[in-house]
Amino acid sequence: MLKTMIQVVAFLSLICAMVLVVIEPMAWPALAGAGLLVLGTLWERFYYRGSEGGGPGWQPTAERFRDEESGALVTVWFNPSTGERRYVDQGAAPPA
């Protein structure tokens, strides 16, 4: 949800910067900054997604359980290079 909101803000800032550059061509640094913001958010979204949405090095395990508070089915993801474990709602990617 937060990532989507940041992407929406990034795209809106890009559109505003494009309009500003049309009105005042010397405002190109605003366009460059907004473009970098959009590229950064897209890079983060697709680079850290990985093959199954877990990001580089993350793999789902066979461990699954039902969360007592939310009632959601949770899958355990494991990163063998760091030993870190993440608990994620089944079907969702672990947070990056």
Helices and strands as residue ranges (DSSP letters): H 2-23, G 25-27, H 28-47, E 59-66, E 73-79, E 84-89
